[in-house]
Amino acid sequence: MAGAAAPKDWRLVSAHAVHLGAGKFCIARFYDVPARPRVSEENFVVFAGVEVVSSGDGRELRIVKHRSER
C-alpha cells in the first residue's frame, strides 16, 4: 500500500497519529473490509510513517511520506 490509497470498498473506521519525537509520526488507519468467500468480516490496519521537516529558510513545513504496511 506504499503511496497508494486504500481500495474504494474499504471503510475507514478510525485514524490516529502517534508522535515518535523529532518531527516523526506513525499514522494508523483502521478499516473494515467487505467479506470474502469463507471469511465473514475482515479488519485491517495500515501503518504509515511520516516526517515533518522545515524548509531551508524555516518558514514552511513539508511532510515526507515514508513506508506504509498493512
N, CA, C and O atoms as a CHARMM CRD file, in Angstrom:
* protein
*
  280
    1    1 MET  N      0.81100  -1.20000   0.00000 PROA 1      0.00000
    2    1 MET  CA     0.00000   0.00000   0.00000 PROA 1      0.00000
    3    1 MET  C      0.85100   1.26000   0.00000 PROA 1      0.00000
    4    1 MET  O      0.33500   2.36800   0.14100 PROA 1      0.00000
    5    2 ALA  N      2.11900   1.08900  -0.15500 PROA 2      0.00000
    6    2 ALA  CA     3.00000   2.25300  -0.10300 PROA 2      0.00000
    7    2 ALA  C      2.59700   3.28800  -1.14100 PROA 2      0.00000
    8    2 ALA  O      2.61000   3.01200  -2.34100 PROA 2      0.00000
    9    3 GLY  N      2.23700   4.48600  -0.67400 PROA 3      0.00000
   10    3 GLY  CA     1.90000   5.57200  -1.56800 PROA 3      0.00000
   11    3 GLY  C      0.55200   5.45600  -2.25600 PROA 3      0.00000
   12    3 GLY  O      0.18100   6.34500  -3.02200 PROA 3      0.00000
   13    4 ALA  N     -0.18700   4.39300  -2.00600 PROA 4      0.00000
   14    4 ALA  CA    -1.46300   4.18200  -2.68800 PROA 4      0.00000
   15    4 ALA  C     -2.61200   4.42200  -1.71100 PROA 4      0.00000
   16    4 ALA  O     -2.47400   4.23000  -0.50300 PROA 4      0.00000
   17    5 ALA  N     -3.72700   4.83900  -2.25400 PROA 5      0.00000
   18    5 ALA  CA    -4.92400   4.99800  -1.43800 PROA 5      0.00000
   19    5 ALA  C     -5.52300   3.62600  -1.16300 PROA 5      0.00000
   20    5 ALA  O     -5.29300   2.68100  -1.91800 PROA 5      0.00000
   21    6 ALA  N     -6.28200   3.51800  -0.09400 PROA 6      0.00000
   22    6 ALA  CA    -6.95800   2.26200   0.22700 PROA 6      0.00000
   23    6 ALA  C     -8.00300   1.96100  -0.85300 PROA 6      0.00000
   24    6 ALA  O     -8.54400   2.88300  -1.46200 PROA 6      0.00000
   25    7 PRO  N     -8.28600   0.68500  -1.09100 PROA 7      0.00000
   26    7 PRO  CA    -9.32500   0.33900  -2.06700 PROA 7      0.00000
   27    7 PRO  C    -10.65700   1.00400  -1.72300 PROA 7      0.00000
   28    7 PRO  O    -10.96700   1.22300  -0.55200 PROA 7      0.00000
   29    8 LYS  N    -11.43400   1.32100  -2.74800 PROA 8      0.00000
   30    8 LYS  CA   -12.69100   2.05800  -2.55800 PROA 8      0.00000
   31    8 LYS  C    -13.71000   1.33000  -1.68700 PROA 8      0.00000
   32    8 LYS  O    -14.53600   1.97300  -1.04000 PROA 8      0.00000
   33    9 ASP  N    -13.66500  -0.01300  -1.66000 PROA 9      0.00000
   34    9 ASP  CA   -14.66100  -0.73500  -0.87100 PROA 9      0.00000
   35    9 ASP  C    -14.26100  -0.89700   0.59900 PROA 9      0.00000
   36    9 ASP  O    -15.03700  -1.44600   1.38200 PROA 9      0.00000
   37   10 TRP  N    -13.07000  -0.43500   0.99300 PROA 10     0.00000
   38   10 TRP  CA   -12.68400  -0.44900   2.40000 PROA 10     0.00000
   39   10 TRP  C    -13.32800   0.75200   3.08600 PROA 10     0.00000
   40   10 TRP  O    -13.36700   1.84700   2.52400 PROA 10     0.00000
   41   11 ARG  N    -13.83300   0.54300   4.30300 PROA 11     0.00000
   42   11 ARG  CA   -14.47300   1.62300   5.06200 PROA 11     0.00000
   43   11 ARG  C    -13.56500   2.03800   6.21000 PROA 11     0.00000
   44   11 ARG  O    -13.24700   1.23000   7.08200 PROA 11     0.00000
   45   12 LEU  N    -13.14800   3.30800   6.20700 PROA 12     0.00000
   46   12 LEU  CA   -12.29200   3.82300   7.27600 PROA 12     0.00000
   47   12 LEU  C    -13.08300   3.88700   8.57100 PROA 12     0.00000
   48   12 LEU  O    -14.14500   4.50700   8.62600 PROA 12     0.00000
   49   13 VAL  N    -12.56700   3.24700   9.61000 PROA 13     0.00000
   50   13 VAL  CA   -13.22700   3.22500  10.91600 PROA 13     0.00000
   51   13 VAL  C    -12.65800   4.32800  11.80300 PROA 13     0.00000
   52   13 VAL  O    -13.40900   5.08700  12.41700 PROA 13     0.00000
   53   14 SER  N    -11.33100   4.41300  11.86800 PROA 14     0.00000
   54   14 SER  CA   -10.69300   5.46400  12.65800 PROA 14     0.00000
   55   14 SER  C     -9.25700   5.64700  12.19200 PROA 14     0.00000
   56   14 SER  O     -8.69400   4.79100  11.51000 PROA 14     0.00000
   57   15 ALA  N     -8.68200   6.76900  12.56900 PROA 15     0.00000
   58   15 ALA  CA    -7.29400   7.06700  12.24200 PROA 15     0.00000
   59   15 ALA  C     -6.66600   7.76700  13.44500 PROA 15     0.00000
   60   15 ALA  O     -7.30300   8.57200  14.12500 PROA 15     0.00000
   61   16 HSD  N     -5.40900   7.43800  13.68500 PROA 16     0.00000
   62   16 HSD  CA    -4.69500   8.00100  14.82300 PROA 16     0.00000
   63   16 HSD  C     -3.27900   8.35300  14.40500 PROA 16     0.00000
   64   16 HSD  O     -2.67500   7.65900  13.58700 PROA 16     0.00000
   65   17 ALA  N     -2.74900   9.43400  14.96800 PROA 17     0.00000
   66   17 ALA  CA    -1.36300   9.82900  14.74500 PROA 17     0.00000
   67   17 ALA  C     -0.61700   9.69400  16.06300 PROA 17     0.00000
   68   17 ALA  O     -1.05900  10.20400  17.09300 PROA 17     0.00000
   69   18 VAL  N      0.50600   9.01000  16.02500 PROA 18     0.00000
   70   18 VAL  CA     1.33400   8.82800  17.21500 PROA 18     0.00000
   71   18 VAL  C      2.64000   9.57600  16.98200 PROA 18     0.00000
   72   18 VAL  O      3.36700   9.28600  16.03200 PROA 18     0.00000
   73   19 HSD  N      2.93600  10.53600  17.85000 PROA 19     0.00000
   74   19 HSD  CA     4.16600  11.32000  17.72800 PROA 19     0.00000
   75   19 HSD  C      5.32400  10.48000  18.23800 PROA 19     0.00000
   76   19 HSD  O      5.29300  10.00100  19.37200 PROA 19     0.00000
   77   20 LEU  N      6.34500  10.29900  17.41100 PROA 20     0.00000
   78   20 LEU  CA     7.50600   9.48800  17.76700 PROA 20     0.00000
   79   20 LEU  C      8.69500  10.33900  18.19300 PROA 20     0.00000
   80   20 LEU  O      9.74400   9.80600  18.55200 PROA 20     0.00000
   81   21 GLY  N      8.53800  11.64600  18.15500 PROA 21     0.00000
   82   21 GLY  CA     9.62200  12.55200  18.50600 PROA 21     0.00000
   83   21 GLY  C     10.37100  13.01200  17.26800 PROA 21     0.00000
   84   21 GLY  O     10.32100  12.35600  16.22700 PROA 21     0.00000
   85   22 ALA  N     11.06100  14.12900  17.37500 PROA 22     0.00000
   86   22 ALA  CA    11.89200  14.69200  16.31000 PROA 22     0.00000
   87   22 ALA  C     11.13200  14.87500  15.00200 PROA 22     0.00000
   88   22 ALA  O     11.69900  14.67200  13.92800 PROA 22     0.00000
   89   23 GLY  N      9.85500  15.25700  15.07700 PROA 23     0.00000
   90   23 GLY  CA     9.06800  15.52000  13.87700 PROA 23     0.00000
   91   23 GLY  C      8.60000  14.28300  13.14600 PROA 23     0.00000
   92   23 GLY  O      8.13300  14.38400  12.01100 PROA 23     0.00000
   93   24 LYS  N      8.71100  13.10400  13.76800 PROA 24     0.00000
   94   24 LYS  CA     8.29600  11.85400  13.12000 PROA 24     0.00000
   95   24 LYS  C      6.99100  11.35600  13.73700 PROA 24     0.00000
   96   24 LYS  O      6.76700  11.45700  14.94300 PROA 24     0.00000
   97   25 PHE  N      6.12900  10.80800  12.85400 PROA 25     0.00000
   98   25 PHE  CA     4.82400  10.31500  13.27600 PROA 25     0.00000
   99   25 PHE  C      4.55300   8.95300  12.65400 PROA 25     0.00000
  100   25 PHE  O      5.05200   8.63300  11.57500 PROA 25     0.00000
  101   26 CYS  N      3.75900   8.16600  13.35300 PROA 26     0.00000
  102   26 CYS  CA     3.20200   6.93900  12.78700 PROA 26     0.00000
  103   26 CYS  C      1.70100   7.17500  12.67500 PROA 26     0.00000
  104   26 CYS  O      1.03600   7.47500  13.66700 PROA 26     0.00000
  105   27 ILE  N      1.17800   7.04000  11.47400 PROA 27     0.00000
  106   27 ILE  CA    -0.25300   7.20100  11.23700 PROA 27     0.00000
  107   27 ILE  C     -0.85200   5.80400  11.14300 PROA 27     0.00000
  108   27 ILE  O     -0.40000   4.98600  10.34300 PROA 27     0.00000
  109   28 ALA  N     -1.86300   5.53000  11.95500 PROA 28     0.00000
  110   28 ALA  CA    -2.54000   4.23400  11.93600 PROA 28     0.00000
  111   28 ALA  C     -3.97100   4.46100  11.46600 PROA 28     0.00000
  112   28 ALA  O     -4.71600   5.22400  12.08200 PROA 28     0.00000
  113   29 ARG  N     -4.36000   3.79600  10.36900 PROA 29     0.00000
  114   29 ARG  CA    -5.73000   3.88500   9.84500 PROA 29     0.00000
  115   29 ARG  C     -6.35600   2.50800   9.94500 PROA 29     0.00000
  116   29 ARG  O     -5.80600   1.52700   9.44600 PROA 29     0.00000
  117   30 PHE  N     -7.51700   2.44100  10.59600 PROA 30     0.00000
  118   30 PHE  CA    -8.21800   1.17800  10.80400 PROA 30     0.00000
  119   30 PHE  C     -9.39000   1.08600   9.83000 PROA 30     0.00000
  120   30 PHE  O    -10.18200   2.02100   9.71600 PROA 30     0.00000
  121   31 TYR  N     -9.49900  -0.04500   9.12600 PROA 31     0.00000
  122   31 TYR  CA   -10.51100  -0.24800   8.09000 PROA 31     0.00000
  123   31 TYR  C    -11.32600  -1.49900   8.34400 PROA 31     0.00000
  124   31 TYR  O    -10.81200  -2.49800   8.84800 PROA 31     0.00000
  125   32 ASP  N    -12.61200  -1.43900   7.98700 PROA 32     0.00000
  126   32 ASP  CA   -13.46000  -2.62500   7.82000 PROA 32     0.00000
  127   32 ASP  C    -13.43400  -2.95900   6.34700 PROA 32     0.00000
  128   32 ASP  O    -13.55400  -2.07400   5.49900 PROA 32     0.00000
  129   33 VAL  N    -13.27900  -4.23200   6.04000 PROA 33     0.00000
  130   33 VAL  CA   -13.16000  -4.68600   4.65600 PROA 33     0.00000
  131   33 VAL  C    -14.31800  -5.62200   4.35700 PROA 33     0.00000
  132   33 VAL  O    -14.64300  -6.46900   5.18900 PROA 33     0.00000
  133   34 PRO  N    -14.95400  -5.49800   3.18800 PROA 34     0.00000
  134   34 PRO  CA   -16.07800  -6.38000   2.84700 PROA 34     0.00000
  135   34 PRO  C    -15.69200  -7.85700   2.93600 PROA 34     0.00000
  136   34 PRO  O    -14.54300  -8.23500   2.70600 PROA 34     0.00000
  137   35 ALA  N    -16.66900  -8.66500   3.27200 PROA 35     0.00000
  138   35 ALA  CA   -16.45000 -10.11000   3.41400 PROA 35     0.00000
  139   35 ALA  C    -16.05400 -10.72000   2.07900 PROA 35     0.00000
  140   35 ALA  O    -16.51900 -10.30800   1.01700 PROA 35     0.00000
  141   36 ARG  N    -15.17900 -11.71800   2.16800 PROA 36     0.00000
  142   36 ARG  CA   -14.78000 -12.50800   1.00900 PROA 36     0.00000
  143   36 ARG  C    -15.28900 -13.93000   1.23700 PROA 36     0.00000
  144   36 ARG  O    -15.70000 -14.25500   2.35000 PROA 36     0.00000
  145   37 PRO  N    -15.27100 -14.77500   0.22600 PROA 37     0.00000
  146   37 PRO  CA   -15.70900 -16.16200   0.41800 PROA 37     0.00000
  147   37 PRO  C    -14.96900 -16.81700   1.58900 PROA 37     0.00000
  148   37 PRO  O    -13.74700 -16.70700   1.69600 PROA 37     0.00000
  149   38 ARG  N    -15.69000 -17.47300   2.43200 PROA 38     0.00000
  150   38 ARG  CA   -15.19700 -18.19400   3.60900 PROA 38     0.00000
  151   38 ARG  C    -14.65300 -17.28500   4.70900 PROA 38     0.00000
  152   38 ARG  O    -14.07900 -17.77500   5.68100 PROA 38     0.00000
  153   39 VAL  N    -14.82200 -15.98800   4.57500 PROA 39     0.00000
  154   39 VAL  CA   -14.39600 -15.04800   5.60800 PROA 39     0.00000
  155   39 VAL  C    -15.56800 -14.11400   5.87800 PROA 39     0.00000
  156   39 VAL  O    -16.02700 -13.40600   4.98100 PROA 39     0.00000
  157   40 SER  N    -16.05300 -14.11500   7.12500 PROA 40     0.00000
  158   40 SER  CA   -17.24000 -13.32200   7.42600 PROA 40     0.00000
  159   40 SER  C    -16.95600 -11.81600   7.41800 PROA 40     0.00000
  160   40 SER  O    -17.74900 -11.04000   6.88400 PROA 40     0.00000
  161   41 GLU  N    -15.85200 -11.40800   7.99400 PROA 41     0.00000
  162   41 GLU  CA   -15.50800  -9.98700   8.03500 PROA 41     0.00000
  163   41 GLU  C    -14.01900  -9.88200   8.27900 PROA 41     0.00000
  164   41 GLU  O    -13.42900 -10.71400   8.96800 PROA 41     0.00000
  165   42 GLU  N    -13.42700  -8.86700   7.71500 PROA 42     0.00000
  166   42 GLU  CA   -12.00500  -8.63900   7.94600 PROA 42     0.00000
  167   42 GLU  C    -11.79600  -7.20500   8.38500 PROA 42     0.00000
  168   42 GLU  O    -12.52000  -6.29800   7.97400 PROA 42     0.00000
  169   43 ASN  N    -10.80200  -7.01900   9.22200 PROA 43     0.00000
  170   43 ASN  CA   -10.38900  -5.69200   9.64800 PROA 43     0.00000
  171   43 ASN  C     -8.90200  -5.56900   9.36600 PROA 43     0.00000
  172   43 ASN  O     -8.13400  -6.50300   9.60200 PROA 43     0.00000
  173   44 PHE  N     -8.50700  -4.42000   8.86400 PROA 44     0.00000
  174   44 PHE  CA    -7.10100  -4.17000   8.59000 PROA 44     0.00000
  175   44 PHE  C     -6.68800  -2.86400   9.22200 PROA 44     0.00000
  176   44 PHE  O     -7.50000  -1.95800   9.40800 PROA 44     0.00000
  177   45 VAL  N     -5.42200  -2.78000   9.54900 PROA 45     0.00000
  178   45 VAL  CA    -4.82700  -1.51200   9.94700 PROA 45     0.00000
  179   45 VAL  C     -3.66700  -1.24400   9.00000 PROA 45     0.00000
  180   45 VAL  O     -2.89400  -2.14300   8.67000 PROA 45     0.00000
  181   46 VAL  N     -3.56100  -0.00500   8.57300 PROA 46     0.00000
  182   46 VAL  CA    -2.45900   0.41400   7.71100 PROA 46     0.00000
  183   46 VAL  C     -1.63200   1.41200   8.51400 PROA 46     0.00000
  184   46 VAL  O     -2.14200   2.43000   8.98300 PROA 46     0.00000
  185   47 PHE  N     -0.34200   1.09900   8.66200 PROA 47     0.00000
  186   47 PHE  CA     0.58300   1.98200   9.35300 PROA 47     0.00000
  187   47 PHE  C      1.40900   2.72400   8.31400 PROA 47     0.00000
  188   47 PHE  O      1.90600   2.12100   7.36300 PROA 47     0.00000
  189   48 ALA  N      1.55300   4.01700   8.49200 PROA 48     0.00000
  190   48 ALA  CA     2.36000   4.82900   7.58000 PROA 48     0.00000
  191   48 ALA  C      3.27400   5.72500   8.40200 PROA 48     0.00000
  192   48 ALA  O      2.84900   6.32200   9.39100 PROA 48     0.00000
  193   49 GLY  N      4.51400   5.81200   7.99000 PROA 49     0.00000
  194   49 GLY  CA     5.46100   6.69600   8.65000 PROA 49     0.00000
  195   49 GLY  C      5.54400   8.01000   7.89200 PROA 49     0.00000
  196   49 GLY  O      5.65500   8.02100   6.66600 PROA 49     0.00000
  197   50 VAL  N      5.49000   9.11800   8.62300 PROA 50     0.00000
  198   50 VAL  CA     5.65100  10.44100   8.01000 PROA 50     0.00000
  199   50 VAL  C      6.59200  11.26100   8.88100 PROA 50     0.00000
  200   50 VAL  O      6.75400  11.01600  10.07600 PROA 50     0.00000
  201   51 GLU  N      7.19700  12.23500   8.23600 PROA 51     0.00000
  202   51 GLU  CA     8.13400  13.11600   8.93100 PROA 51     0.00000
  203   51 GLU  C      7.81900  14.55400   8.52800 PROA 51     0.00000
  204   51 GLU  O      7.62100  14.84400   7.34800 PROA 51     0.00000
  205   52 VAL  N      7.77400  15.44200   9.50000 PROA 52     0.00000
  206   52 VAL  CA     7.54000  16.86000   9.24400 PROA 52     0.00000
  207   52 VAL  C      8.90100  17.54300   9.30000 PROA 52     0.00000
  208   52 VAL  O      9.59200  17.50100  10.31700 PROA 52     0.00000
  209   53 VAL  N      9.27500  18.17900   8.17800 PROA 53     0.00000
  210   53 VAL  CA    10.57900  18.84000   8.11000 PROA 53     0.00000
  211   53 VAL  C     10.38900  20.29800   7.70600 PROA 53     0.00000
  212   53 VAL  O      9.43100  20.65600   7.02100 PROA 53     0.00000
  213   54 SER  N     11.31300  21.11000   8.14200 PROA 54     0.00000
  214   54 SER  CA    11.28800  22.54000   7.83400 PROA 54     0.00000
  215   54 SER  C     12.00800  22.78800   6.52300 PROA 54     0.00000
  216   54 SER  O     12.96700  22.09600   6.18400 PROA 54     0.00000
  217   55 SER  N     11.53200  23.78800   5.78700 PROA 55     0.00000
  218   55 SER  CA    12.23400  24.19500   4.56900 PROA 55     0.00000
  219   55 SER  C     13.55000  24.85100   4.96800 PROA 55     0.00000
  220   55 SER  O     13.78000  25.12600   6.14500 PROA 55     0.00000
  221   56 GLY  N     14.40000  25.09600   4.00200 PROA 56     0.00000
  222   56 GLY  CA    15.71100  25.68100   4.27600 PROA 56     0.00000
  223   56 GLY  C     15.65700  26.98400   5.04900 PROA 56     0.00000
  224   56 GLY  O     16.50900  27.23500   5.90100 PROA 56     0.00000
  225   57 ASP  N     14.65300  27.82700   4.75900 PROA 57     0.00000
  226   57 ASP  CA    14.56300  29.11800   5.44800 PROA 57     0.00000
  227   57 ASP  C     13.72900  29.03700   6.72300 PROA 57     0.00000
  228   57 ASP  O     13.61800  30.02200   7.45200 PROA 57     0.00000
  229   58 GLY  N     13.14100  27.86800   6.99900 PROA 58     0.00000
  230   58 GLY  CA    12.37700  27.67700   8.23000 PROA 58     0.00000
  231   58 GLY  C     10.99400  28.28800   8.21800 PROA 58     0.00000
  232   58 GLY  O     10.33500  28.32300   9.25700 PROA 58     0.00000
  233   59 ARG  N     10.52800  28.77500   7.07000 PROA 59     0.00000
  234   59 ARG  CA     9.21800  29.43300   7.00400 PROA 59     0.00000
  235   59 ARG  C      8.10900  28.50000   6.56000 PROA 59     0.00000
  236   59 ARG  O      6.93500  28.84900   6.67800 PROA 59     0.00000
  237   60 GLU  N      8.44600  27.32700   6.05300 PROA 60     0.00000
  238   60 GLU  CA     7.43500  26.37600   5.59500 PROA 60     0.00000
  239   60 GLU  C      7.74000  24.99300   6.14500 PROA 60     0.00000
  240   60 GLU  O      8.89000  24.65500   6.42500 PROA 60     0.00000
  241   61 LEU  N      6.69100  24.20600   6.29100 PROA 61     0.00000
  242   61 LEU  CA     6.84200  22.81700   6.71300 PROA 61     0.00000
  243   61 LEU  C      6.44400  21.89800   5.56400 PROA 61     0.00000
  244   61 LEU  O      5.52700  22.20900   4.80500 PROA 61     0.00000
  245   62 ARG  N      7.12800  20.77700   5.43800 PROA 62     0.00000
  246   62 ARG  CA     6.79400  19.76100   4.44200 PROA 62     0.00000
  247   62 ARG  C      6.56700  18.44400   5.16200 PROA 62     0.00000
  248   62 ARG  O      7.12900  18.20000   6.22900 PROA 62     0.00000
  249   63 ILE  N      5.74800  17.61000   4.57500 PROA 63     0.00000
  250   63 ILE  CA     5.54000  16.25800   5.08800 PROA 63     0.00000
  251   63 ILE  C      6.21400  15.29000   4.13000 PROA 63     0.00000
  252   63 ILE  O      5.91400  15.25900   2.93700 PROA 63     0.00000
  253   64 VAL  N      7.12900  14.50200   4.67400 PROA 64     0.00000
  254   64 VAL  CA     7.82300  13.48500   3.90200 PROA 64     0.00000
  255   64 VAL  C      7.18500  12.14600   4.23500 PROA 64     0.00000
  256   64 VAL  O      7.20000  11.72000   5.39000 PROA 64     0.00000
  257   65 LYS  N      6.62100  11.47400   3.22200 PROA 65     0.00000
  258   65 LYS  CA     5.97400  10.19200   3.44300 PROA 65     0.00000
  259   65 LYS  C      7.00900   9.08200   3.36400 PROA 65     0.00000
  260   65 LYS  O      7.87000   9.06800   2.48400 PROA 65     0.00000
  261   66 HSD  N      6.90600   8.16500   4.29200 PROA 66     0.00000
  262   66 HSD  CA     7.79500   7.01000   4.32000 PROA 66     0.00000
  263   66 HSD  C      6.96900   5.75700   4.03800 PROA 66     0.00000
  264   66 HSD  O      5.85200   5.85500   3.53200 PROA 66     0.00000
  265   67 ARG  N      7.47500   4.65500   4.34100 PROA 67     0.00000
  266   67 ARG  CA     6.86300   3.35400   4.03300 PROA 67     0.00000
  267   67 ARG  C      5.51100   3.14600   4.73000 PROA 67     0.00000
  268   67 ARG  O      5.29200   3.61700   5.84600 PROA 67     0.00000
  269   68 SER  N      4.60900   2.42500   4.04100 PROA 68     0.00000
  270   68 SER  CA     3.32800   2.02000   4.60900 PROA 68     0.00000
  271   68 SER  C      3.25200   0.49700   4.59100 PROA 68     0.00000
  272   68 SER  O      3.77500  -0.15400   3.68600 PROA 68     0.00000
  273   69 GLU  N      2.59800  -0.05800   5.60100 PROA 69     0.00000
  274   69 GLU  CA     2.41400  -1.51800   5.68800 PROA 69     0.00000
  275   69 GLU  C      1.00900  -1.82800   6.16800 PROA 69     0.00000
  276   69 GLU  O      0.44200  -1.11500   6.99600 PROA 69     0.00000
  277   70 ARG  N      0.45300  -2.92100   5.62400 PROA 70     0.00000
  278   70 ARG  CA    -0.85800  -3.38700   6.06600 PROA 70     0.00000
  279   70 ARG  C     -0.65200  -4.56900   6.97100 PROA 70     0.00000
  280   70 ARG  O     -1.62100  -5.13800   7.47300 PROA 70     0.00000
